[in-house]
Amino acid sequence: MHVEDAYAKGMAASGDEHFDLTPELDLFQYRMIKPYVRTDVLEVGAGPGRIARLLMQDNLIYDKYVISEPSDHFFGQLCRRIEAPSSKITLTQGDTSDLVKQYARAFDTIFSVHVLEHVEDDRAFLGDKSMVRRLVQGLDCKLETIYYTNFLAIFASLTAFKILRLDYQKSEVSKGRFVFLEKVYSRYFIPIIDLMERNIRFPVALNLTFMISHGDIS
């Protein structure tokens, strides 16, 4: 009997081949979180590791980088795509309640990209008594930033799923068209979004990014 991955859900049906088709989008999202990364870092919900790979390739100096993903499907992809993690890098499967058992107050930076919009109760997820807060060193942690990103993707999604009625879970033709549109969007529209969102914080967009830190950001 097939058991659906409660975390991946329909996203698994989009196929693994599209993971590296949107480098502009991945770099745009990574640049959003880079200024806040310090020395003991946790990524919550890393998916197949698109942001993790960029962080690892960068010249950032960190002592510890824990890359977590609760989904069976995406954790399998993560393990295949992150080659030979160093002693500073750990791949772990579990949600925040699992992480607290091993890493309570172990991080000075926690970030998540393209995850929070899928959390049913985001206030509880990030609240003062949440599991996420218990993962940060000390008691003076603060929600450094939380913002919407990828504003134009709202219209791209409406076009793909409402107007063109693409359904990559049921049709290979739809999947092919979806991948094509995703590549076009990443290449031609993300540079525009990058320029816009460097200066403007939109009150609504497709994705949510959050950073929690301990102490001051240098």
N, C-alpha and C positions, 0 to 999 in steps of 0.2 A: 504493500500500500504506500503510495506516494504521499509524503508529508510536505506541505508547502513551507518554505523558509519564511518565517514570520517577519524577518527583517528585510530580506531582499524583495519579497513579493513579486510583483510584475517586472521589476527592474532586471531580474535575471533573464527574462525572456528577450531582452534587447540584444543579447549576444555579447560574447567577449571581444569580438573583433573591433568594436567601436571604442575600446578603452583609450587607444592612443591616436584617435582620429581628430581630437580637438586640443592640440597643444596650446593654441592661443588662449582658450578658455581656462585650461589648467594653470598656465602661467599668470593669467589675470587674477585668479583666485588665490594663488600662492603669494603674489605680491601684496595682497590685502593683509595677510597674517604675518608676513615676514618681520615687520618692524617690532612686533610684540614678543617674538621668540627669544627666550633667555637660555638658561642652562639645563634645567631638569624639565623635560617637555613631554606632554601626553597629547596624543591626537585621538579624539573620540570619534569612532565611526569612520575609519580610514577607507572603507570600501576596497577597491582593488589597488589602492596605493598610488593614485595619480598625484596627490599633493605630497605624499611621503617621499616619492622618488625625486621630486624637485628639491625638497628640503635637504635630502641626503646628498644631492649633487652640488648644492650650494656651499659656500665657504663659511657658513655659520659655525660658531664654536659652541658646543653644548657638551655636557657631561653625560646626559642620559636622554634617550628619545624612545618612549614606549608608544608603539603603534597598535591601537586596539580596534577590533572589529567584531561585533557579535554574530553576524550572519555566517552560517556555514558556507554558503556559496561564495561570498566575497572574501572570507578569510582564506579559503582555498586559493582564490586568485591572488590574494595578497602574498601568500607564502611562495607562490610560483614566480611572482613578479619582483619581489625584493630579494635580490641575489646576495647570498653570503653576508647577512647582517653582522656588523662588528660587535665588539663587546659593549659598545655604548648603545646599541640598538636592539630592542626586544619587540618581537611580534607576539601579541597575545589575543586570545579570543574570549569575549565576554562583554557584558554590559557594565555600567558603572557600579552596580552592587557587587559584581564579581571583582572588579578592580580594587575596590576599597579594602577587601580582605588582604590584599598583598601590598597595596601601594598607598595606604592612608598617609596623608600629609607628605607625599613623596615628590611633589612637583611644584615648580614656581611658575609654570605656564601650562595652561590647558586650552586647546583650541579644537574647533570643529567646523568643517566646511560642508555645506550642502547636506546637513543632517537635521538641524533643529526644526526645519519646516515639516519633517516627518514625525516629530514627537507630538503626541496627543496633548500632553499637559506641559508646555514649555516652561511655565512659571515654576511648577514644582521641580522640573528637571534642573533649573538653575537657581532655585531659591536658597536662602541662607542655611537651611537645614538639609539640603539635597546631598546626594552621594557625590555629585561633582565637586561641591565645596569641600567635602571631607578629603578630597584627593590633593588639595592645595596646602602647601606648607604654612603653618601658623594660622592665626585667626584674622589677620589683616588683609586677607585676599579681597580683591575687588573685581567686579565685572568690568573689565577694561573697555570692551566695546562689543556691541551687538548691532548688526545692521543688515539690511536687505542688500543683495547684490544681484546683478544681471537683470536689470530692469526690462530691456528690450525682449528678453526671453519670454516674458508674458505673452507678447504678441506672436512670437514664433511658435509657442506652444498652442495658442488658440488656433493659429493657422494649420498646424500639423494635425491636431487631434479633433478640432471642432469643424473646421472648414473642409480640410482634405480627408478627415475621418480616418487617419492612419491608425492601425492597430497592430503593433509589432508582436503582440502576443499570439496572434491568430494567423498572420499572413506573412510569408517570406517577402512578397512584393512590398507590403507596407514597411517591413523591416528595412529593406533596401532603400526605399524612399526616405525613411526616417534618418538613416545613417547619412545619406547624401545631404539632406537638409541640415543635419547637425554639423557636418564638415563645412558647408557654406556659411552657416551662422558663425562658427568659430573663426573662420578665416577672415570674413569681411565685416561682421558686425561687432565682434568682441573688441577690436581696436577702437571702435567708436565708443562703446560702453566704457572702456578703460579710460578714455579721455574725459567722459562725462562724470564718471563716479569717483575720479580723483578729486573733484571739486563739489560734487552734489551727492547728498545722501537722500535717496528716494524713500518715500514713506511706504512703498510697496514694491516688491520685485519677486523674482522666481525663487531665489535662494536666500538662506540666512547663514551668517557667519558669526561665531562668538569667540571671544578671548577672555579667559580669566587668568589673573596673575597675582603673585605674592610680592608685595613691596613695590618699589618704584621701577618704572621702565627707564632704562638708561638710553 
